[in-house]
Amino acid sequence: MVEAGDEVRGRLWAVGDTLAQRIRERPYDMLGLAMVVGYIAGGGLFSSLTRPLARAALGALLVPGFRDRLRGLAEELREAQATGAA
């Protein structure tokens, strides 16, 4: 039983270390993620503000130029992560 507790504790420390590293590397990305998680955890997902935001986001995805630019950005990010991780 003690070994299982040590394993869980070790995993939690590893998650904490990884999170701290990502915060140092990409502070604005992590701030945005924290804002989204806080919005959802605070009940914002079912608020009156969410429907227009979701409608605007889906509408933007229907515009071909925006969609293509978003795909290009995603590919650039993947390539940057692949070269940075290697």
Secondary structure, 3 states (H helix, E strand, C coil): CHHHHHHHHHHHHHHHHHHHHHHHHCHHHHHHHHHHHHHHHCCHHHCCCHHHHHHHHHHHHHCHHHHHHHHHHHHHHHHHHHHHHC
